[in-house]
């Protein structure tokens, strides 16, 4: 959890994995907080999905050199 002072208010930002109990607690106790998912956990989930559903040669092309890498490094503006 990170706290940031904005004027007289403190804004909370939580970075977690996708653990449902924790996400529910954040929503209940900090309804105005920003919740972000950990990029490393997302990467691990995508890699596991790719191994189950893709051909071996396509995995590296998609994850390391292809669409996934461009998506992760893209600007959100």
mmJSON file of the N, C-alpha and C atoms, coordinates in Angstrom:
{"data_MODEL":{"atom_site":{
"group_PDB":["ATOM","ATOM","ATOM","ATOM","ATOM","ATOM","ATOM","ATOM","ATOM","ATOM","ATOM","ATOM","ATOM","ATOM","ATOM","ATOM","ATOM","ATOM","ATOM","ATOM","ATOM","ATOM","ATOM","ATOM","ATOM","ATOM","ATOM","ATOM","ATOM","ATOM","ATOM","ATOM","ATOM","ATOM","ATOM","ATOM","ATOM","ATOM","ATOM","ATOM","ATOM","ATOM","ATOM","ATOM","ATOM","ATOM","ATOM","ATOM","ATOM","ATOM","ATOM","ATOM","ATOM","ATOM","ATOM","ATOM","ATOM","ATOM","ATOM","ATOM","ATOM","ATOM","ATOM","ATOM","ATOM","ATOM","ATOM","ATOM","ATOM","ATOM","ATOM","ATOM","ATOM","ATOM","ATOM","ATOM","ATOM","ATOM","ATOM","ATOM","ATOM","ATOM","ATOM","ATOM","ATOM","ATOM","ATOM","ATOM","ATOM","ATOM","ATOM","ATOM","ATOM","ATOM","ATOM","ATOM","ATOM","ATOM","ATOM","ATOM","ATOM","ATOM","ATOM","ATOM","ATOM","ATOM","ATOM","ATOM","ATOM","ATOM","ATOM","ATOM","ATOM","ATOM","ATOM","ATOM","ATOM","ATOM","ATOM","ATOM","ATOM","ATOM","ATOM","ATOM","ATOM","ATOM","ATOM","ATOM","ATOM","ATOM","ATOM","ATOM","ATOM","ATOM","ATOM","ATOM","ATOM","ATOM","ATOM","ATOM","ATOM","ATOM","ATOM","ATOM","ATOM","ATOM","ATOM","ATOM","ATOM","ATOM","ATOM","ATOM","ATOM","ATOM","ATOM","ATOM","ATOM","ATOM","ATOM","ATOM","ATOM","ATOM","ATOM","ATOM","ATOM","ATOM","ATOM","ATOM","ATOM","ATOM","ATOM","ATOM","ATOM","ATOM","ATOM","ATOM","ATOM","ATOM","ATOM","ATOM","ATOM","ATOM","ATOM","ATOM","ATOM","ATOM","ATOM","ATOM","ATOM","ATOM","ATOM","ATOM","ATOM","ATOM","ATOM","ATOM","ATOM","ATOM","ATOM","ATOM","ATOM","ATOM","ATOM","ATOM","ATOM","ATOM","ATOM","ATOM","ATOM","ATOM","ATOM","ATOM","ATOM","ATOM","ATOM","ATOM","ATOM","ATOM","ATOM","ATOM","ATOM","ATOM","ATOM","ATOM","ATOM","ATOM","ATOM","ATOM","ATOM","ATOM","ATOM"],
"id":[1,2,3,4,5,6,7,8,9,10,11,12,13,14,15,16,17,18,19,20,21,22,23,24,25,26,27,28,29,30,31,32,33,34,35,36,37,38,39,40,41,42,43,44,45,46,47,48,49,50,51,52,53,54,55,56,57,58,59,60,61,62,63,64,65,66,67,68,69,70,71,72,73,74,75,76,77,78,79,80,81,82,83,84,85,86,87,88,89,90,91,92,93,94,95,96,97,98,99,100,101,102,103,104,105,106,107,108,109,110,111,112,113,114,115,116,117,118,119,120,121,122,123,124,125,126,127,128,129,130,131,132,133,134,135,136,137,138,139,140,141,142,143,144,145,146,147,148,149,150,151,152,153,154,155,156,157,158,159,160,161,162,163,164,165,166,167,168,169,170,171,172,173,174,175,176,177,178,179,180,181,182,183,184,185,186,187,188,189,190,191,192,193,194,195,196,197,198,199,200,201,202,203,204,205,206,207,208,209,210,211,212,213,214,215,216,217,218,219,220,221,222,223,224,225,226,227,228,229,230,231],
"type_symbol":["N","C","C","N","C","C","N","C","C","N","C","C","N","C","C","N","C","C","N","C","C","N","C","C","N","C","C","N","C","C","N","C","C","N","C","C","N","C","C","N","C","C","N","C","C","N","C","C","N","C","C","N","C","C","N","C","C","N","C","C","N","C","C","N","C","C","N","C","C","N","C","C","N","C","C","N","C","C","N","C","C","N","C","C","N","C","C","N","C","C","N","C","C","N","C","C","N","C","C","N","C","C","N","C","C","N","C","C","N","C","C","N","C","C","N","C","C","N","C","C","N","C","C","N","C","C","N","C","C","N","C","C","N","C","C","N","C","C","N","C","C","N","C","C","N","C","C","N","C","C","N","C","C","N","C","C","N","C","C","N","C","C","N","C","C","N","C","C","N","C","C","N","C","C","N","C","C","N","C","C","N","C","C","N","C","C","N","C","C","N","C","C","N","C","C","N","C","C","N","C","C","N","C","C","N","C","C","N","C","C","N","C","C","N","C","C","N","C","C","N","C","C","N","C","C","N","C","C","N","C","C"],
"label_atom_id":["N","CA","C","N","CA","C","N","CA","C","N","CA","C","N","CA","C","N","CA","C","N","CA","C","N","CA","C","N","CA","C","N","CA","C","N","CA","C","N","CA","C","N","CA","C","N","CA","C","N","CA","C","N","CA","C","N","CA","C","N","CA","C","N","CA","C","N","CA","C","N","CA","C","N","CA","C","N","CA","C","N","CA","C","N","CA","C","N","CA","C","N","CA","C","N","CA","C","N","CA","C","N","CA","C","N","CA","C","N","CA","C","N","CA","C","N","CA","C","N","CA","C","N","CA","C","N","CA","C","N","CA","C","N","CA","C","N","CA","C","N","CA","C","N","CA","C","N","CA","C","N","CA","C","N","CA","C","N","CA","C","N","CA","C","N","CA","C","N","CA","C","N","CA","C","N","CA","C","N","CA","C","N","CA","C","N","CA","C","N","CA","C","N","CA","C","N","CA","C","N","CA","C","N","CA","C","N","CA","C","N","CA","C","N","CA","C","N","CA","C","N","CA","C","N","CA","C","N","CA","C","N","CA","C","N","CA","C","N","CA","C","N","CA","C","N","CA","C","N","CA","C","N","CA","C","N","CA","C","N","CA","C","N","CA","C","N","CA","C"],
"label_alt_id":[null,null,null,null,null,null,null,null,null,null,null,null,null,null,null,null,null,null,null,null,null,null,null,null,null,null,null,null,null,null,null,null,null,null,null,null,null,null,null,null,null,null,null,null,null,null,null,null,null,null,null,null,null,null,null,null,null,null,null,null,null,null,null,null,null,null,null,null,null,null,null,null,null,null,null,null,null,null,null,null,null,null,null,null,null,null,null,null,null,null,null,null,null,null,null,null,null,null,null,null,null,null,null,null,null,null,null,null,null,null,null,null,null,null,null,null,null,null,null,null,null,null,null,null,null,null,null,null,null,null,null,null,null,null,null,null,null,null,null,null,null,null,null,null,null,null,null,null,null,null,null,null,null,null,null,null,null,null,null,null,null,null,null,null,null,null,null,null,null,null,null,null,null,null,null,null,null,null,null,null,null,null,null,null,null,null,null,null,null,null,null,null,null,null,null,null,null,null,null,null,null,null,null,null,null,null,null,null,null,null,null,null,null,null,null,null,null,null,null,null,null,null,null,null,null,null,null,null,null,null,null],
"label_comp_id":["UNK","UNK","UNK","UNK","UNK","UNK","UNK","UNK","UNK","UNK","UNK","UNK","UNK","UNK","UNK","UNK","UNK","UNK","UNK","UNK","UNK","UNK","UNK","UNK","UNK","UNK","UNK","UNK","UNK","UNK","UNK","UNK","UNK","UNK","UNK","UNK","UNK","UNK","UNK","UNK","UNK","UNK","UNK","UNK","UNK","UNK","UNK","UNK","UNK","UNK","UNK","UNK","UNK","UNK","UNK","UNK","UNK","UNK","UNK","UNK","UNK","UNK","UNK","UNK","UNK","UNK","UNK","UNK","UNK","UNK","UNK","UNK","UNK","UNK","UNK","UNK","UNK","UNK","UNK","UNK","UNK","UNK","UNK","UNK","UNK","UNK","UNK","UNK","UNK","UNK","UNK","UNK","UNK","UNK","UNK","UNK","UNK","UNK","UNK","UNK","UNK","UNK","UNK","UNK","UNK","UNK","UNK","UNK","UNK","UNK","UNK","UNK","UNK","UNK","UNK","UNK","UNK","UNK","UNK","UNK","UNK","UNK","UNK","UNK","UNK","UNK","UNK","UNK","UNK","UNK","UNK","UNK","UNK","UNK","UNK","UNK","UNK","UNK","UNK","UNK","UNK","UNK","UNK","UNK","UNK","UNK","UNK","UNK","UNK","UNK","UNK","UNK","UNK","UNK","UNK","UNK","UNK","UNK","UNK","UNK","UNK","UNK","UNK","UNK","UNK","UNK","UNK","UNK","UNK","UNK","UNK","UNK","UNK","UNK","UNK","UNK","UNK","UNK","UNK","UNK","UNK","UNK","UNK","UNK","UNK","UNK","UNK","UNK","UNK","UNK","UNK","UNK","UNK","UNK","UNK","UNK","UNK","UNK","UNK","UNK","UNK","UNK","UNK","UNK","UNK","UNK","UNK","UNK","UNK","UNK","UNK","UNK","UNK","UNK","UNK","UNK","UNK","UNK","UNK","UNK","UNK","UNK","UNK","UNK","UNK","UNK","UNK","UNK","UNK","UNK","UNK"],
"label_asym_id":["A","A","A","A","A","A","A","A","A","A","A","A","A","A","A","A","A","A","A","A","A","A","A","A","A","A","A","A","A","A","A","A","A","A","A","A","A","A","A","A","A","A","A","A","A","A","A","A","A","A","A","A","A","A","A","A","A","A","A","A","A","A","A","A","A","A","A","A","A","A","A","A","A","A","A","A","A","A","A","A","A","A","A","A","A","A","A","A","A","A","A","A","A","A","A","A","A","A","A","A","A","A","A","A","A","A","A","A","A","A","A","A","A","A","A","A","A","A","A","A","A","A","A","A","A","A","A","A","A","A","A","A","A","A","A","A","A","A","A","A","A","A","A","A","A","A","A","A","A","A","A","A","A","A","A","A","A","A","A","A","A","A","A","A","A","A","A","A","A","A","A","A","A","A","A","A","A","A","A","A","A","A","A","A","A","A","A","A","A","A","A","A","A","A","A","A","A","A","A","A","A","A","A","A","A","A","A","A","A","A","A","A","A","A","A","A","A","A","A","A","A","A","A","A","A","A","A","A","A","A","A"],
"label_entity_id":["1","1","1","1","1","1","1","1","1","1","1","1","1","1","1","1","1","1","1","1","1","1","1","1","1","1","1","1","1","1","1","1","1","1","1","1","1","1","1","1","1","1","1","1","1","1","1","1","1","1","1","1","1","1","1","1","1","1","1","1","1","1","1","1","1","1","1","1","1","1","1","1","1","1","1","1","1","1","1","1","1","1","1","1","1","1","1","1","1","1","1","1","1","1","1","1","1","1","1","1","1","1","1","1","1","1","1","1","1","1","1","1","1","1","1","1","1","1","1","1","1","1","1","1","1","1","1","1","1","1","1","1","1","1","1","1","1","1","1","1","1","1","1","1","1","1","1","1","1","1","1","1","1","1","1","1","1","1","1","1","1","1","1","1","1","1","1","1","1","1","1","1","1","1","1","1","1","1","1","1","1","1","1","1","1","1","1","1","1","1","1","1","1","1","1","1","1","1","1","1","1","1","1","1","1","1","1","1","1","1","1","1","1","1","1","1","1","1","1","1","1","1","1","1","1","1","1","1","1","1","1"],
"label_seq_id":[1,1,1,2,2,2,3,3,3,4,4,4,5,5,5,6,6,6,7,7,7,8,8,8,9,9,9,10,10,10,11,11,11,12,12,12,13,13,13,14,14,14,15,15,15,16,16,16,17,17,17,18,18,18,19,19,19,20,20,20,21,21,21,22,22,22,23,23,23,24,24,24,25,25,25,26,26,26,27,27,27,28,28,28,29,29,29,30,30,30,31,31,31,32,32,32,33,33,33,34,34,34,35,35,35,36,36,36,37,37,37,38,38,38,39,39,39,40,40,40,41,41,41,42,42,42,43,43,43,44,44,44,45,45,45,46,46,46,47,47,47,48,48,48,49,49,49,50,50,50,51,51,51,52,52,52,53,53,53,54,54,54,55,55,55,56,56,56,57,57,57,58,58,58,59,59,59,60,60,60,61,61,61,62,62,62,63,63,63,64,64,64,65,65,65,66,66,66,67,67,67,68,68,68,69,69,69,70,70,70,71,71,71,72,72,72,73,73,73,74,74,74,75,75,75,76,76,76,77,77,77],
"pdbx_PDB_ins_code":[null,null,null,null,null,null,null,null,null,null,null,null,null,null,null,null,null,null,null,null,null,null,null,null,null,null,null,null,null,null,null,null,null,null,null,null,null,null,null,null,null,null,null,null,null,null,null,null,null,null,null,null,null,null,null,null,null,null,null,null,null,null,null,null,null,null,null,null,null,null,null,null,null,null,null,null,null,null,null,null,null,null,null,null,null,null,null,null,null,null,null,null,null,null,null,null,null,null,null,null,null,null,null,null,null,null,null,null,null,null,null,null,null,null,null,null,null,null,null,null,null,null,null,null,null,null,null,null,null,null,null,null,null,null,null,null,null,null,null,null,null,null,null,null,null,null,null,null,null,null,null,null,null,null,null,null,null,null,null,null,null,null,null,null,null,null,null,null,null,null,null,null,null,null,null,null,null,null,null,null,null,null,null,null,null,null,null,null,null,null,null,null,null,null,null,null,null,null,null,null,null,null,null,null,null,null,null,null,null,null,null,null,null,null,null,null,null,null,null,null,null,null,null,null,null,null,null,null,null,null,null],
"Cartn_x":[0.85,0.0,0.903,0.538,1.246,0.255,0.67,-0.174,0.423,-0.391,0.061,-0.796,-0.168,-0.916,-1.264,-2.551,-3.031,-3.838,-3.203,-3.855,-4.03,-5.237,-5.508,-5.99,-6.025,-6.505,-5.342,-5.493,-4.498,-5.126,-4.484,-4.955,-4.155,-4.861,-4.199,-4.16,-3.02,-2.84,-2.367,-3.079,-2.721,-2.269,-1.158,-0.664,-0.672,-1.463,-1.615,-1.566,-1.562,-1.843,-3.371,-3.903,-5.339,-6.03,-5.704,-6.26,-7.597,-8.685,-10.038,-10.326,-9.919,-10.2,-9.549,-8.32,-7.621,-8.284,-8.648,-9.316,-10.647,-11.411,-12.684,-12.471,-11.441,-11.154,-10.766,-9.964,-9.576,-10.816,-11.681,-12.89,-13.797,-13.901,-14.775,-14.219,-12.937,-12.355,-11.712,-11.38,-10.772,-11.481,-12.766,-13.541,-13.024,-12.297,-11.787,-10.345,-9.78,-8.382,-8.263,-7.085,-6.762,-6.167,-6.642,-6.131,-5.491,-4.223,-3.489,-3.038,-2.977,-2.465,-0.965,-0.246,1.196,1.529,2.376,2.726,3.425,4.218,4.907,3.909,2.896,1.883,1.076,0.768,0.056,0.916,2.212,3.127,3.147,3.222,3.234,1.935,0.796,-0.491,-0.555,-0.063,-0.077,0.836,2.01,2.933,2.305,1.645,0.998,-0.104,-0.891,-1.96,-1.361,-0.287,0.33,0.853,1.466,1.996,0.893,-0.303,-1.423,-2.087,-2.06,-2.894,-2.142,-0.836,-0.102,0.963,1.362,2.484,3.771,4.751,6.012,6.655,6.771,7.399,6.604,5.292,4.447,4.53,4.861,4.908,5.953,7.172,8.231,7.925,7.444,7.125,6.064,5.076,3.983,4.375,5.029,5.333,6.575,7.663,8.924,9.1,8.641,8.924,7.678,6.551,5.351,4.383,3.135,2.035,2.062,2.353,2.333,3.377,4.583,5.643,5.242,4.663,4.222,3.103,2.207,1.113,1.633,2.533,3.073,3.832,4.542,5.357,4.619,3.354,2.618,2.258,2.066,1.647,0.151,-0.272,-1.704,-2.354,-1.616,-2.176,-3.107],
"Cartn_y":[-1.159,0.0,1.23,2.185,3.448,4.549,5.501,6.643,7.893,8.676,9.906,11.049,12.091,13.256,14.143,14.425,15.335,16.401,17.557,18.587,18.081,18.173,17.7,16.252,15.62,14.243,13.297,12.086,11.062,10.059,9.821,8.882,7.599,6.46,5.172,4.42,3.776,2.936,1.576,0.528,-0.841,-1.585,-2.295,-3.162,-4.579,-5.458,-6.816,-7.823,-9.098,-10.133,-10.198,-11.176,-11.227,-12.084,-11.876,-12.658,-12.036,-12.789,-12.256,-11.69,-12.364,-11.879,-10.52,-10.369,-9.101,-8.0,-8.325,-7.335,-6.894,-7.839,-7.508,-6.631,-6.928,-6.127,-4.699,-4.549,-3.211,-2.436,-3.079,-2.418,-2.011,-2.866,-2.579,-1.483,-1.561,-0.664,0.586,0.547,1.698,1.909,2.263,2.333,3.364,4.36,5.392,5.153,4.044,3.742,3.252,3.417,2.868,1.484,0.517,-0.847,-1.245,-1.626,-2.049,-3.491,-4.215,-5.58,-5.568,-6.418,-6.541,-7.063,-6.34,-6.722,-8.076,-8.407,-9.7,-10.846,-10.682,-11.725,-11.878,-10.777,-10.844,-11.592,-11.28,-11.934,-13.446,-13.866,-15.291,-15.967,-15.29,-15.852,-15.985,-14.985,-15.024,-16.142,-16.287,-17.356,-18.734,-18.919,-20.202,-20.482,-19.47,-19.621,-19.993,-19.303,-19.56,-20.995,-21.475,-22.843,-23.884,-23.577,-24.512,-24.458,-23.315,-23.123,-22.901,-22.657,-22.305,-23.341,-23.356,-24.187,-23.581,-24.436,-24.007,-22.813,-22.849,-21.757,-20.465,-20.581,-19.387,-18.659,-19.384,-18.764,-17.654,-17.961,-16.956,-15.797,-16.11,-15.062,-14.112,-14.654,-13.835,-13.098,-13.786,-13.171,-12.29,-12.798,-12.066,-11.026,-11.323,-10.438,-9.808,-10.306,-9.921,-9.041,-9.388,-8.552,-8.292,-9.313,-9.125,-8.103,-8.177,-7.24,-5.812,-5.648,-4.305,-3.797,-4.679,-4.281,-3.826,-4.599,-4.278,-2.949,-2.687,-1.469,-0.28,-0.457,0.63,1.726,2.894,4.046,3.962,4.413,4.403,5.752,6.658,7.996,7.952],
"Cartn_z":[0.0,0.0,0.0,-0.792,-0.853,-0.505,0.3,0.611,0.004,-0.63,-1.27,-0.75,-0.258,0.194,-0.989,-1.131,-2.17,-1.444,-1.24,-0.447,0.976,1.499,2.856,2.877,1.708,1.603,1.324,1.805,1.515,0.559,-0.572,-1.591,-1.444,-1.368,-1.212,-2.533,-2.781,-3.954,-3.464,-3.873,-3.505,-4.743,-4.632,-5.703,-5.152,-5.788,-5.276,-6.417,-6.034,-7.011,-7.124,-7.748,-7.975,-6.908,-5.651,-4.554,-4.151,-4.325,-4.168,-2.787,-1.724,-0.375,-0.138,-0.593,-0.433,-1.262,-2.497,-3.347,-2.74,-2.18,-1.531,-0.302,0.487,1.678,1.298,0.26,-0.197,-0.622,-1.399,-1.874,-0.714,0.29,1.432,2.333,2.677,3.671,3.073,1.803,1.124,-0.215,-0.198,-1.442,-2.45,-1.989,-2.898,-3.316,-2.89,-3.216,-4.655,-5.195,-6.504,-6.288,-7.068,-6.95,-8.275,-8.215,-9.394,-9.213,-10.313,-10.258,-10.538,-9.839,-9.986,-11.385,-12.092,-13.461,-13.517,-12.524,-12.51,-12.374,-11.528,-11.394,-12.681,-13.325,-14.606,-15.623,-15.674,-16.605,-16.362,-15.113,-14.795,-15.249,-15.047,-15.478,-16.998,-17.707,-19.175,-19.676,-19.073,-19.473,-19.242,-18.103,-17.819,-18.83,-19.151,-20.153,-21.51,-21.893,-23.194,-23.283,-22.23,-22.236,-22.411,-21.893,-22.009,-23.379,-24.03,-25.221,-26.526,-26.481,-27.696,-28.019,-29.275,-29.702,-29.181,-28.951,-28.353,-29.077,-30.378,-31.131,-31.093,-30.963,-30.928,-29.597,-28.539,-27.208,-27.169,-27.554,-27.508,-28.451,-29.632,-30.598,-30.042,-29.39,-28.868,-27.598,-26.669,-25.378,-25.406,-25.894,-25.809,-26.907,-28.101,-29.228,-29.836,-29.481,-30.21,-29.462,-29.628,-29.153,-27.658,-26.852,-25.401,-24.968,-25.503,-25.136,-25.517,-26.693,-27.108,-26.208,-25.811,-24.932,-23.564,-22.986,-21.668,-21.7,-22.773,-22.859,-23.463,-23.794,-24.457,-23.46,-23.996,-23.215,-22.942,-21.789,-21.474,-21.742,-22.324,-22.612,-23.785],
"occupancy":[1.0,1.0,1.0,1.0,1.0,1.0,1.0,1.0,1.0,1.0,1.0,1.0,1.0,1.0,1.0,1.0,1.0,1.0,1.0,1.0,1.0,1.0,1.0,1.0,1.0,1.0,1.0,1.0,1.0,1.0,1.0,1.0,1.0,1.0,1.0,1.0,1.0,1.0,1.0,1.0,1.0,1.0,1.0,1.0,1.0,1.0,1.0,1.0,1.0,1.0,1.0,1.0,1.0,1.0,1.0,1.0,1.0,1.0,1.0,1.0,1.0,1.0,1.0,1.0,1.0,1.0,1.0,1.0,1.0,1.0,1.0,1.0,1.0,1.0,1.0,1.0,1.0,1.0,1.0,1.0,1.0,1.0,1.0,1.0,1.0,1.0,1.0,1.0,1.0,1.0,1.0,1.0,1.0,1.0,1.0,1.0,1.0,1.0,1.0,1.0,1.0,1.0,1.0,1.0,1.0,1.0,1.0,1.0,1.0,1.0,1.0,1.0,1.0,1.0,1.0,1.0,1.0,1.0,1.0,1.0,1.0,1.0,1.0,1.0,1.0,1.0,1.0,1.0,1.0,1.0,1.0,1.0,1.0,1.0,1.0,1.0,1.0,1.0,1.0,1.0,1.0,1.0,1.0,1.0,1.0,1.0,1.0,1.0,1.0,1.0,1.0,1.0,1.0,1.0,1.0,1.0,1.0,1.0,1.0,1.0,1.0,1.0,1.0,1.0,1.0,1.0,1.0,1.0,1.0,1.0,1.0,1.0,1.0,1.0,1.0,1.0,1.0,1.0,1.0,1.0,1.0,1.0,1.0,1.0,1.0,1.0,1.0,1.0,1.0,1.0,1.0,1.0,1.0,1.0,1.0,1.0,1.0,1.0,1.0,1.0,1.0,1.0,1.0,1.0,1.0,1.0,1.0,1.0,1.0,1.0,1.0,1.0,1.0,1.0,1.0,1.0,1.0,1.0,1.0,1.0,1.0,1.0,1.0,1.0,1.0,1.0,1.0,1.0,1.0,1.0,1.0],
"B_iso_or_equiv":[0.0,0.0,0.0,0.0,0.0,0.0,0.0,0.0,0.0,0.0,0.0,0.0,0.0,0.0,0.0,0.0,0.0,0.0,0.0,0.0,0.0,0.0,0.0,0.0,0.0,0.0,0.0,0.0,0.0,0.0,0.0,0.0,0.0,0.0,0.0,0.0,0.0,0.0,0.0,0.0,0.0,0.0,0.0,0.0,0.0,0.0,0.0,0.0,0.0,0.0,0.0,0.0,0.0,0.0,0.0,0.0,0.0,0.0,0.0,0.0,0.0,0.0,0.0,0.0,0.0,0.0,0.0,0.0,0.0,0.0,0.0,0.0,0.0,0.0,0.0,0.0,0.0,0.0,0.0,0.0,0.0,0.0,0.0,0.0,0.0,0.0,0.0,0.0,0.0,0.0,0.0,0.0,0.0,0.0,0.0,0.0,0.0,0.0,0.0,0.0,0.0,0.0,0.0,0.0,0.0,0.0,0.0,0.0,0.0,0.0,0.0,0.0,0.0,0.0,0.0,0.0,0.0,0.0,0.0,0.0,0.0,0.0,0.0,0.0,0.0,0.0,0.0,0.0,0.0,0.0,0.0,0.0,0.0,0.0,0.0,0.0,0.0,0.0,0.0,0.0,0.0,0.0,0.0,0.0,0.0,0.0,0.0,0.0,0.0,0.0,0.0,0.0,0.0,0.0,0.0,0.0,0.0,0.0,0.0,0.0,0.0,0.0,0.0,0.0,0.0,0.0,0.0,0.0,0.0,0.0,0.0,0.0,0.0,0.0,0.0,0.0,0.0,0.0,0.0,0.0,0.0,0.0,0.0,0.0,0.0,0.0,0.0,0.0,0.0,0.0,0.0,0.0,0.0,0.0,0.0,0.0,0.0,0.0,0.0,0.0,0.0,0.0,0.0,0.0,0.0,0.0,0.0,0.0,0.0,0.0,0.0,0.0,0.0,0.0,0.0,0.0,0.0,0.0,0.0,0.0,0.0,0.0,0.0,0.0,0.0,0.0,0.0,0.0,0.0,0.0,0.0],
"pdbx_formal_charge":[null,null,null,null,null,null,null,null,null,null,null,null,null,null,null,null,null,null,null,null,null,null,null,null,null,null,null,null,null,null,null,null,null,null,null,null,null,null,null,null,null,null,null,null,null,null,null,null,null,null,null,null,null,null,null,null,null,null,null,null,null,null,null,null,null,null,null,null,null,null,null,null,null,null,null,null,null,null,null,null,null,null,null,null,null,null,null,null,null,null,null,null,null,null,null,null,null,null,null,null,null,null,null,null,null,null,null,null,null,null,null,null,null,null,null,null,null,null,null,null,null,null,null,null,null,null,null,null,null,null,null,null,null,null,null,null,null,null,null,null,null,null,null,null,null,null,null,null,null,null,null,null,null,null,null,null,null,null,null,null,null,null,null,null,null,null,null,null,null,null,null,null,null,null,null,null,null,null,null,null,null,null,null,null,null,null,null,null,null,null,null,null,null,null,null,null,null,null,null,null,null,null,null,null,null,null,null,null,null,null,null,null,null,null,null,null,null,null,null,null,null,null,null,null,null,null,null,null,null,null,null],
"auth_seq_id":[1,1,1,2,2,2,3,3,3,4,4,4,5,5,5,6,6,6,7,7,7,8,8,8,9,9,9,10,10,10,11,11,11,12,12,12,13,13,13,14,14,14,15,15,15,16,16,16,17,17,17,18,18,18,19,19,19,20,20,20,21,21,21,22,22,22,23,23,23,24,24,24,25,25,25,26,26,26,27,27,27,28,28,28,29,29,29,30,30,30,31,31,31,32,32,32,33,33,33,34,34,34,35,35,35,36,36,36,37,37,37,38,38,38,39,39,39,40,40,40,41,41,41,42,42,42,43,43,43,44,44,44,45,45,45,46,46,46,47,47,47,48,48,48,49,49,49,50,50,50,51,51,51,52,52,52,53,53,53,54,54,54,55,55,55,56,56,56,57,57,57,58,58,58,59,59,59,60,60,60,61,61,61,62,62,62,63,63,63,64,64,64,65,65,65,66,66,66,67,67,67,68,68,68,69,69,69,70,70,70,71,71,71,72,72,72,73,73,73,74,74,74,75,75,75,76,76,76,77,77,77],
"auth_comp_id":["UNK","UNK","UNK","UNK","UNK","UNK","UNK","UNK","UNK","UNK","UNK","UNK","UNK","UNK","UNK","UNK","UNK","UNK","UNK","UNK","UNK","UNK","UNK","UNK","UNK","UNK","UNK","UNK","UNK","UNK","UNK","UNK","UNK","UNK","UNK","UNK","UNK","UNK","UNK","UNK","UNK","UNK","UNK","UNK","UNK","UNK","UNK","UNK","UNK","UNK","UNK","UNK","UNK","UNK","UNK","UNK","UNK","UNK","UNK","UNK","UNK","UNK","UNK","UNK","UNK","UNK","UNK","UNK","UNK","UNK","UNK","UNK","UNK","UNK","UNK","UNK","UNK","UNK","UNK","UNK","UNK","UNK","UNK","UNK","UNK","UNK","UNK","UNK","UNK","UNK","UNK","UNK","UNK","UNK","UNK","UNK","UNK","UNK","UNK","UNK","UNK","UNK","UNK","UNK","UNK","UNK","UNK","UNK","UNK","UNK","UNK","UNK","UNK","UNK","UNK","UNK","UNK","UNK","UNK","UNK","UNK","UNK","UNK","UNK","UNK","UNK","UNK","UNK","UNK","UNK","UNK","UNK","UNK","UNK","UNK","UNK","UNK","UNK","UNK","UNK","UNK","UNK","UNK","UNK","UNK","UNK","UNK","UNK","UNK","UNK","UNK","UNK","UNK","UNK","UNK","UNK","UNK","UNK","UNK","UNK","UNK","UNK","UNK","UNK","UNK","UNK","UNK","UNK","UNK","UNK","UNK","UNK","UNK","UNK","UNK","UNK","UNK","UNK","UNK","UNK","UNK","UNK","UNK","UNK","UNK","UNK","UNK","UNK","UNK","UNK","UNK","UNK","UNK","UNK","UNK","UNK","UNK","UNK","UNK","UNK","UNK","UNK","UNK","UNK","UNK","UNK","UNK","UNK","UNK","UNK","UNK","UNK","UNK","UNK","UNK","UNK","UNK","UNK","UNK","UNK","UNK","UNK","UNK","UNK","UNK","UNK","UNK","UNK","UNK","UNK","UNK"],
"auth_asym_id":["A","A","A","A","A","A","A","A","A","A","A","A","A","A","A","A","A","A","A","A","A","A","A","A","A","A","A","A","A","A","A","A","A","A","A","A","A","A","A","A","A","A","A","A","A","A","A","A","A","A","A","A","A","A","A","A","A","A","A","A","A","A","A","A","A","A","A","A","A","A","A","A","A","A","A","A","A","A","A","A","A","A","A","A","A","A","A","A","A","A","A","A","A","A","A","A","A","A","A","A","A","A","A","A","A","A","A","A","A","A","A","A","A","A","A","A","A","A","A","A","A","A","A","A","A","A","A","A","A","A","A","A","A","A","A","A","A","A","A","A","A","A","A","A","A","A","A","A","A","A","A","A","A","A","A","A","A","A","A","A","A","A","A","A","A","A","A","A","A","A","A","A","A","A","A","A","A","A","A","A","A","A","A","A","A","A","A","A","A","A","A","A","A","A","A","A","A","A","A","A","A","A","A","A","A","A","A","A","A","A","A","A","A","A","A","A","A","A","A","A","A","A","A","A","A","A","A","A","A","A","A"],
"auth_atom_id":["N","CA","C","N","CA","C","N","CA","C","N","CA","C","N","CA","C","N","CA","C","N","CA","C","N","CA","C","N","CA","C","N","CA","C","N","CA","C","N","CA","C","N","CA","C","N","CA","C","N","CA","C","N","CA","C","N","CA","C","N","CA","C","N","CA","C","N","CA","C","N","CA","C","N","CA","C","N","CA","C","N","CA","C","N","CA","C","N","CA","C","N","CA","C","N","CA","C","N","CA","C","N","CA","C","N","CA","C","N","CA","C","N","CA","C","N","CA","C","N","CA","C","N","CA","C","N","CA","C","N","CA","C","N","CA","C","N","CA","C","N","CA","C","N","CA","C","N","CA","C","N","CA","C","N","CA","C","N","CA","C","N","CA","C","N","CA","C","N","CA","C","N","CA","C","N","CA","C","N","CA","C","N","CA","C","N","CA","C","N","CA","C","N","CA","C","N","CA","C","N","CA","C","N","CA","C","N","CA","C","N","CA","C","N","CA","C","N","CA","C","N","CA","C","N","CA","C","N","CA","C","N","CA","C","N","CA","C","N","CA","C","N","CA","C","N","CA","C","N","CA","C","N","CA","C","N","CA","C","N","CA","C","N","CA","C","N","CA","C"],
"pdbx_PDB_model_num":[1,1,1,1,1,1,1,1,1,1,1,1,1,1,1,1,1,1,1,1,1,1,1,1,1,1,1,1,1,1,1,1,1,1,1,1,1,1,1,1,1,1,1,1,1,1,1,1,1,1,1,1,1,1,1,1,1,1,1,1,1,1,1,1,1,1,1,1,1,1,1,1,1,1,1,1,1,1,1,1,1,1,1,1,1,1,1,1,1,1,1,1,1,1,1,1,1,1,1,1,1,1,1,1,1,1,1,1,1,1,1,1,1,1,1,1,1,1,1,1,1,1,1,1,1,1,1,1,1,1,1,1,1,1,1,1,1,1,1,1,1,1,1,1,1,1,1,1,1,1,1,1,1,1,1,1,1,1,1,1,1,1,1,1,1,1,1,1,1,1,1,1,1,1,1,1,1,1,1,1,1,1,1,1,1,1,1,1,1,1,1,1,1,1,1,1,1,1,1,1,1,1,1,1,1,1,1,1,1,1,1,1,1,1,1,1,1,1,1,1,1,1,1,1,1,1,1,1,1,1,1]
}}}
